[in-house]
Amino acid sequence: MFSFTKKKPAPKLSNQPDKETEKLYHEGLASVIDLIAPAAIDVTASHVRIGDTFAKTIFTTTYPKFLQSGWFSPIINLDKPMDIAMFIHPIDTSVIMKSLRRSVTQVESQIHLEQEAGKVRDPILESALQNIEELRDKLQQGTERFFHFGLYMTLYGKSKEDIDKTAMFIESLLESRLVYVKEAIFRAEQGFCSTLPLANDELAVSNNLNSSPLATTFPFVSSDLSSNSGILYGINLHNNSLVLFDRFQMENANMVIFAKSGAGKSYAVKLEILHSLMMGTEVIVLDPENEYQYLCEAVGGSFINISLNSDYHLNPFDLPNIPEDEDPRDVLRNNIANLIGLLHIMLGNITPEEDSILDRAITETYEIKDITPESNLRAFTREQFPTMSDLYNVLQSMEGAEDLAVRLEKYTTGIFSGFLNNLSNVNLSNHMVVFNLRDMQEELRPIAMYVVLHFIWNEIRSRMKKRMIVVDEAWVMMQYEDAGSFMFGIAKRCRKYFAGLTTITQDIGDFLASKYGKPIVTNSSIQLLLKQSPAAIDTIGDTFFLTDQERFMLLEANVGEGIFFAGTKHVAIQVVASRSEDQLVTSNPAQLLEREENKD
């Protein structure tokens, strides 16, 4: 008996691999996601744990009626690890307009019903109606748009207590600005994924905001004054960056500093001087209170004591070394005009007739020394210029000038003769020169400041160099119109000679009360405002258009803190120095006393 078994056909060979096999093969390949993904994630109701790191997500739920620019900056600058995600979904304006129209109808109807019932008007309803109508106008005009805005923050820490503490701190910080937040309870995973750089809004919690309040959430609103050149002025209190700036790169290099006594203005200026000297800038200082002597001597500068008994003399009749591009006749006329301004301060009230007499007398005084517009003015030296005694002799011989001669006598042969009635013997060739006026009598101090500034200005016009002129306690000069006019002229013209004027004052009222006070401020590209007194804050605020927050900051600022303006930018600043720099520039009486004791 035979049995037969049917043989199965051989399988057909194919060049295409089996799909399931191919799938298994690809699953065995390592991808980028496999490489960066954690081994495991522990998701709880309130947080997510990834390895040893805990994460918690919070989101904003409520905003106030008004949002100030930069309200979110404290969170951005918070020194805590976190991820922040902002989701902005634009809404069709036509849809919003329909919704607002219904809202207007409802509010107007409610107001009408309450009026018919004889109820007292409801300010809340009236304010709501006004706000809705204003928003409708802006949306219709296209100046505003409407958005759904979601703001999520994922906080990281080494423990649950760590992230809970950070969440509470952020919550209290935002609540002080009437912005309220909640935790993503039972949605911790969705919150964590929403703040990953994947642009997935898995939480989908949003608020309705139009363009203006939405713009205030832009986090990077703090001005940055860090540049590749310049010197260090301090620390930016907004973001802890360095305030590095070169005043000579502005449209002018002038600077004004306003602060109350003890706020750190001299400290800030001396620190700027020290840094500027390192960059090759020459510095000339008018020092009414002998605050710059130690720094001057430490850097090898020239300290010139101006007083009645001093060996240093400045002749107001000096002419500068006239550059080739200037007309010598204009230089002589300008010097005569400046001398008239000086005599106005020296002699008190001058009538128009006396003013004319002084003009002729000064011209004749120069002519006695053969100094005329037609002469070679570039050939004269210091020894050939006239002095106050020559002017006094001319006035004595002029008809109608007897009273002027009598009033000038105390500056030529009287008790004040040693100050103005000598040929100049001061040299400004050093890299730092300080004119100390502390020992000058109070009555003569404005005159001395005028003469010194005039002498400095002649030197600046003679040789173009990178210079900084510092006038401390400038309000003393601003009390006199001629002195204020002269200083304003320097502020306007010093840029031509590569120089910058720094004006410092603590008596802000007197400074700005002068007709030249505010023009000097507007002609200064840099302004530094330190701590202010309540009596001066309104004047400062109106002059610099400060916000209420900035005014409050200047009232509550610590020593060395304030606002630094540079062109259109301004930042909150803290003036800082190294320990060695602090020893050179400090004005603290306790530190100065300790330094003197150590010296002994």
C-alpha positions in Angstrom: 0.0 0.0 0.0 1.4 3.3 -1.0 0.7 6.8 0.5 1.5 10.0 -1.2 2.3 13.4 0.6 1.8 16.6 -1.3 4.9 18.7 -1.2 4.5 22.4 -0.2 5.8 24.9 -2.7 9.0 26.7 -1.8 8.4 30.4 -0.6 8.9 33.1 -3.1 12.0 35.2 -2.5 11.4 39.0 -2.3 13.7 41.9 -2.3 11.4 43.9 0.1 11.9 43.2 3.8 9.0 42.2 5.9 7.2 45.3 7.3 7.1 44.0 10.8 10.8 43.1 10.7 11.6 46.6 9.4 9.5 48.1 12.2 11.4 46.1 14.8 14.7 47.1 13.3 13.9 50.8 13.5 12.6 50.5 17.1 16.1 49.2 17.9 17.8 52.3 16.6 18.8 55.1 19.1 17.3 58.5 18.3 18.1 62.0 19.6 15.0 61.8 21.8 16.3 58.6 23.4 19.6 60.3 24.1 18.2 63.4 25.8 15.1 61.9 27.5 15.3 61.1 31.2 15.1 57.6 32.4 11.8 58.2 34.2 9.4 61.0 35.1 7.4 61.0 38.3 4.2 62.9 37.9 2.1 63.9 40.9 -0.8 66.2 41.4 1.3 69.3 42.1 4.7 68.7 40.6 6.9 66.7 38.3 10.1 64.9 39.3 12.8 64.3 36.8 15.7 62.5 38.3 16.8 64.6 41.3 15.1 67.8 40.0 11.6 68.9 41.0 9.4 71.1 38.8 6.2 73.0 39.5 4.2 75.1 37.0 2.2 78.2 37.9 0.1 80.4 35.6 -1.4 83.9 35.8 -5.2 84.2 36.2 -6.0 87.8 36.9 -4.5 91.2 35.9 -5.2 94.7 37.3 -7.0 97.4 35.3 -3.7 99.1 34.6 -0.3 97.4 34.0 3.0 99.4 34.2 5.7 98.8 31.8 8.3 96.3 33.1 6.0 94.8 35.8 7.3 91.3 34.8 11.0 92.3 34.9 11.5 91.4 38.6 10.5 87.8 37.7 12.8 87.7 34.7 15.7 88.9 36.8 15.0 86.6 39.7 18.0 84.5 40.5 16.0 81.2 40.5 16.0 78.4 37.8 12.8 78.6 35.8 11.3 78.3 32.4 8.8 81.0 31.2 6.4 80.6 28.3 4.1 83.2 26.8 1.4 82.2 24.4 -0.2 85.0 22.4 -3.2 84.0 20.3 -4.6 86.9 18.1 -8.4 87.2 17.9 -10.4 88.4 14.9 -11.3 92.1 15.6 -14.8 91.7 14.1 -15.6 88.9 16.6 -14.5 91.1 19.5 -16.4 94.1 18.1 -19.6 92.0 18.2 -19.0 90.9 21.7 -18.2 94.4 22.9 -21.4 95.7 21.2 -23.4 93.2 23.3 -21.5 94.3 26.4 -22.3 98.0 25.7 -26.0 97.1 25.3 -26.1 95.2 28.6 -24.3 97.9 30.6 -26.4 100.8 29.1 -29.5 98.8 29.9 -28.4 98.2 33.5 -27.7 101.9 33.9 -31.1 102.8 32.4 -32.9 100.4 34.7 -31.2 101.8 37.8 -32.0 105.4 36.8 -35.7 104.5 36.3 -35.6 102.9 39.8 -34.3 106.1 41.2 -31.0 104.6 42.4 -27.8 106.5 42.9 -25.5 106.3 39.9 -23.1 103.4 40.0 -19.5 104.5 39.2 -18.5 100.9 38.4 -21.0 100.7 35.6 -20.2 104.1 34.2 -16.5 103.3 34.3 -17.1 100.0 32.5 -19.1 101.7 29.8 -16.4 104.3 29.3 -13.7 101.6 29.0 -15.6 99.5 26.6 -16.4 102.4 24.3 -12.7 103.5 24.4 -11.6 100.0 23.5 -14.2 99.8 20.7 -12.8 103.1 19.2 -9.2 101.9 19.3 -10.1 98.5 17.8 -12.1 100.2 15.0 -9.2 102.7 14.3 -6.7 99.8 14.2 -4.5 101.2 17.0 -5.3 98.2 19.2 -5.8 94.5 18.7 -7.2 91.8 20.9 -5.4 88.6 22.1 -5.7 85.5 24.3 -2.6 85.6 26.5 -1.3 82.7 28.5 1.7 83.2 30.9 3.2 80.0 32.5 6.2 79.6 34.7 7.8 76.3 35.6 10.0 76.5 38.7 12.9 74.1 39.4 14.5 73.0 42.6 16.3 70.2 44.5 13.3 69.5 46.7 9.5 70.0 46.9 10.0 72.5 49.7 12.5 74.4 47.5 10.0 74.9 44.6 7.1 75.6 47.0 9.2 78.4 48.6 10.0 79.9 45.2 6.4 79.7 44.1 5.2 81.5 47.3 7.8 84.2 46.7 6.8 84.8 43.1 3.2 84.8 44.1 3.7 87.5 46.7 5.8 89.5 44.3 3.2 89.5 41.7 0.3 90.0 44.1 1.9 93.3 45.1 1.3 94.3 41.5 -2.3 93.0 41.7 -1.4 90.1 39.4 -2.6 86.7 40.7 -1.4 83.2 39.9 -2.4 79.6 40.6 -0.6 76.3 40.5 -1.3 73.7 37.8 -2.9 71.2 40.2 -3.6 67.8 38.6 -2.1 69.3 35.4 1.6 69.2 36.4 2.6 67.3 33.3 0.7 69.6 30.9 2.2 72.6 32.6 5.7 71.2 32.4 5.3 70.4 28.7 3.8 73.9 28.0 7.0 75.6 29.1 9.3 73.3 27.0 10.6 75.0 23.8 8.1 73.1 21.7 5.4 75.9 21.4 2.7 73.5 22.7 0.1 75.2 24.8 -1.2 72.2 26.6 -2.5 74.1 29.6 -4.7 76.4 27.5 -5.3 78.9 30.3 -5.5 82.5 28.9 -6.7 86.0 29.6 -8.1 88.5 27.2 -5.7 91.4 26.7 -5.5 94.2 24.1 -2.2 95.5 22.7 -1.3 98.1 25.3 -1.4 95.9 28.5 0.1 93.0 26.5 3.1 95.2 25.5 3.9 95.8 29.2 4.6 92.1 29.7 7.6 92.3 27.3 10.3 91.3 29.7 13.4 92.9 28.3 12.6 96.6 29.0 15.6 97.5 31.1 17.9 99.8 29.2 21.4 98.5 28.6 24.3 101.0 28.8 27.1 98.5 28.2 29.4 99.3 25.3 32.7 98.1 24.0 34.4 101.4 24.9 34.2 103.9 27.7 34.5 103.7 31.5 32.6 102.0 34.3 30.1 104.2 36.0 28.4 101.6 38.1 26.0 98.6 38.2 22.6 98.6 36.4 20.1 97.9 39.2 17.5 96.6 36.6 19.6 93.6 35.5 22.9 93.7 37.3 24.8 94.5 34.1 27.7 97.0 34.0 27.1 100.6 33.0 30.0 101.1 30.6 29.8 104.4 28.7 31.9 106.8 26.7 30.7 110.4 27.2 32.8 111.6 24.3 30.8 109.5 21.8 27.7 111.5 22.5 26.6 114.7 20.6 28.4 116.5 23.5 30.4 115.3 26.4 28.7 117.5 29.1 27.3 116.0 32.3 25.2 117.3 35.2 25.0 115.7 38.6 22.2 116.6 41.1 22.1 115.2 44.6 21.5 116.2 48.2 24.4 116.5 50.6 25.9 113.2 51.5 24.2 111.3 48.6 27.6 110.4 47.0 27.9 112.9 44.2 31.6 113.7 44.9 32.3 110.0 45.3 30.8 109.3 41.9 32.7 112.2 40.2 36.0 111.2 41.7 35.5 107.6 40.6 34.8 108.8 37.1 37.9 111.0 37.2 40.0 108.1 38.2 38.7 105.9 35.4 39.0 108.7 32.9 42.6 109.3 33.7 43.3 105.6 33.0 41.8 106.2 29.5 44.1 109.1 28.8 41.6 111.9 29.5 43.0 115.1 31.1 41.0 116.4 34.1 40.7 120.0 35.5 38.7 120.5 38.7 37.2 123.5 40.5 37.2 122.3 44.1 35.4 124.6 46.5 35.7 122.3 49.5 39.1 120.7 49.2 37.6 117.2 48.4 39.9 116.3 45.5 43.4 116.9 47.0 44.1 113.4 48.1 43.1 111.9 44.7 45.1 114.6 42.9 48.2 113.9 44.9 47.8 110.1 44.5 47.7 110.3 40.7 50.6 112.8 40.6 48.5 115.8 39.6 48.9 119.5 40.3 47.1 120.9 43.3 46.7 124.7 43.1 45.5 126.5 46.1 43.7 129.8 45.3 43.5 132.3 48.1 44.5 135.8 49.0 47.8 134.7 50.4 48.5 132.0 47.8 51.6 132.1 45.6 49.5 131.1 42.6 48.0 134.0 40.6 45.6 134.2 37.6 45.4 137.3 35.5 41.9 137.9 34.0 43.5 140.0 31.2 45.3 137.0 29.7 44.6 136.1 26.1 44.8 132.4 25.0 47.2 131.1 22.5 45.1 131.7 19.4 44.6 128.8 17.1 45.2 129.3 13.3 41.5 128.7 12.5 40.3 131.6 14.8 40.2 135.3 14.1 42.4 137.1 16.7 40.1 140.1 16.7 37.1 137.9 17.8 39.2 136.4 20.6 40.1 139.9 21.9 36.4 141.0 21.7 35.3 137.9 23.6 37.9 138.4 26.3 36.7 142.0 26.8 33.1 140.8 27.1 34.2 138.2 29.6 36.0 140.8 31.6 32.9 143.0 31.7 31.0 140.0 33.1 33.7 139.5 35.7 33.5 143.2 36.7 29.7 143.0 37.0 30.2 140.4 39.8 33.1 142.2 41.4 31.5 145.7 41.5 27.9 144.8 42.1 25.1 146.8 40.4 26.3 148.3 37.1 24.2 150.9 35.3 24.1 150.9 31.4 26.3 154.1 31.5 28.9 152.4 33.7 28.8 149.3 31.5 29.7 151.5 28.5 32.5 153.1 30.6 33.9 149.7 31.5 33.9 148.7 27.9 36.0 151.7 26.9 38.2 151.4 29.9 39.1 147.8 29.2 39.8 148.5 25.6 42.1 151.4 26.6 43.9 149.2 29.1 44.8 146.8 26.4 45.8 149.6 24.1 48.3 150.9 26.7 50.1 147.6 26.2 49.8 148.0 22.4 47.2 145.2 22.3 44.7 146.2 19.6 42.7 144.3 17.0 45.2 145.4 14.4 48.3 144.1 16.3 49.8 140.6 16.1 47.9 139.1 19.0 49.6 135.8 18.7 53.0 137.3 19.6 52.1 138.5 23.1 53.2 136.6 26.2 51.9 136.5 29.7 54.3 139.2 30.9 53.0 141.7 28.4 49.3 141.6 29.3 47.8 144.3 31.6 46.5 143.8 35.1 43.8 145.1 37.3 46.0 148.0 38.4 46.3 149.2 34.8 42.5 149.2 34.5 42.2 151.0 37.8 44.6 153.7 36.6 42.6 154.1 33.4 39.3 154.4 35.3 40.8 157.1 37.5 41.7 159.2 34.5 38.3 158.8 32.8 35.4 161.3 33.3 32.4 159.7 35.1 34.4 156.6 36.2 35.4 157.9 39.6 32.8 155.7 41.4 33.9 152.6 39.5 37.6 153.3 40.4 36.7 153.6 44.1 34.8 150.2 44.0 37.6 148.6 42.1 40.3 149.9 44.5 39.9 147.0 47.0 40.9 144.6 44.3 44.1 146.6 43.3 45.5 148.1 46.5 43.0 146.9 49.1 42.6 143.7 51.0 41.7 141.7 47.9 44.6 142.9 45.8 46.7 139.7 46.1 44.2 137.6 44.3 43.5 139.4 40.9 46.3 141.9 40.6 49.2 139.8 39.4 50.5 138.2 36.3 49.5 134.5 35.8 52.0 131.9 37.0 49.8 128.7 36.7 50.7 125.9 34.3 47.9 123.4 33.2 50.3 120.9 31.5 49.6 118.2 34.0 47.2 115.3 33.4 45.1 116.4 36.4 44.9 119.9 37.8 42.8 120.8 40.8 42.0 124.5 41.8 41.2 124.5 45.5 39.0 127.5 46.6 38.3 126.4 50.1 40.5 129.1 51.7 39.0 131.8 49.6 36.7 134.3 51.4 33.0 133.6 50.9 32.5 137.0 49.2 35.3 136.3 46.7 34.4 132.7 45.9 32.1 133.4 42.9 34.7 135.8 41.5 37.4 133.2 42.0 35.3 130.5 40.3 34.7 132.8 37.4 38.4 133.7 37.0 39.5 130.1 37.3 36.9 128.9 34.8 37.9 131.7 32.4 41.6 130.7 32.7 40.7 127.1 32.0 38.6 128.1 29.0 41.5 130.0 27.5 43.7 126.9 28.0 41.1 124.7 26.3 40.9 127.0 23.3 44.7 127.1 23.0 45.3 123.4 22.7 42.8 120.7 21.6 42.9 117.7 23.9 40.6 115.2 25.4 39.6 117.0 28.6 37.1 116.9 31.3 36.3 120.1 33.3 34.6 119.5 36.7 32.8 122.4 38.4 31.7 121.4 41.9 29.1 123.4 43.7 28.1 125.1 40.5 25.1 126.8 42.1 27.6 129.4 43.6 28.2 130.7 40.1 24.6 130.4 38.9 23.6 133.0 41.5 25.1 135.6 39.1 23.7 136.1 35.7 27.0 136.9 34.0 28.7 133.9 35.6 25.8 131.6 34.6 26.0 133.0 31.1 29.7 132.3 30.9 29.3 128.7 32.1 26.5 128.1 29.6 28.7 129.4 26.8 31.4 126.9 27.8 28.8 124.1 27.9 27.7 125.0 24.3 31.2 125.4 22.8 33.5 123.0 24.6 32.6 120.1 22.3 34.4 121.9 19.5 37.6 121.6 21.5 37.1 117.9 22.5 36.2 118.8 26.1 33.3 117.9 28.4 31.9 120.0 31.2 30.7 118.3 34.4 28.4 120.5 36.5 27.8 119.4 40.1 25.3 120.9 42.6 23.4 120.1 45.7 21.3 123.3 45.7 19.1 122.4 42.8 16.6 125.2 43.4 19.1 127.9 43.0 20.7 126.2 40.0 17.5 125.7 38.1 16.1 129.1 39.1 18.8 130.7 37.0 17.9 131.5 33.4 20.9 129.5 32.4 20.3 126.5 34.7 17.9 124.5 32.5 19.7 125.3 29.3 22.9 123.8 30.8 20.9 120.7 31.7 19.5 120.4 28.1 23.0 120.9 26.7 24.3 118.0 28.7 24.0 114.6 27.1 24.5 112.8 30.4 22.7 113.4 33.7 23.2 111.6 37.0 20.5 112.0 39.7 21.3 110.6 43.1 19.3 110.8 46.3 17.0 113.9 46.5 15.4 115.8 49.3 11.5 116.0 49.4 11.8 119.8 48.9 13.6 119.3 45.6 12.0 116.2 44.2 9.1 118.0 42.4 11.6 120.4 40.7 13.8 117.4 39.6 10.8 115.4 38.5 9.3 118.1 36.4 12.7 118.9 34.8 13.6 115.3 33.9 10.0 114.1 33.4 10.3 111.4 36.0 7.6 108.9 36.7 6.1 108.6 40.2 8.1 105.4 40.7 11.4 107.1 39.7 10.6 110.0 42.1 10.0 107.6 44.9 13.2 105.8 44.1 15.3 109.0 44.3 13.7 109.8 47.7 14.4 106.4 49.1 17.8 105.7 47.4 20.8 104.6 49.3 24.1 106.5 49.1 25.5 106.1 45.6 22.2 105.0 44.0 20.2 107.0 41.5 19.3 107.3 37.9 21.8 107.6 35.1 20.6 109.3 31.9 22.6 109.0 28.6 20.8 110.5 25.7 17.4 108.8 25.3 18.3 105.9 27.7 18.3 105.9 31.4 18.8 103.2 34.0 18.8 102.9 37.8 22.5 102.8 38.8 24.6 102.0 41.8 28.0 103.5 41.9 30.6 100.9 43.0 34.3 100.9 43.4 37.0 98.5 44.3 38.6 98.7 47.8 41.7 100.4 46.5 39.6 102.9 44.5 37.4 103.5 47.5 40.4 104.5 49.6 41.3 107.2 47.0 37.8 108.7 46.3 36.0 108.4 49.6 34.4 111.4 51.2 33.2 109.7 54.3 34.4 111.7 57.4 35.0 108.5 59.4 37.1 107.0 56.7 39.0 110.2 56.2 39.7 110.4 60.0 40.9 106.8 60.0 43.2 107.6 57.1 44.7 110.6 58.8 45.3 108.6 62.0 47.0 105.8 60.1 49.2 108.4 58.4 50.3 109.7 61.7 
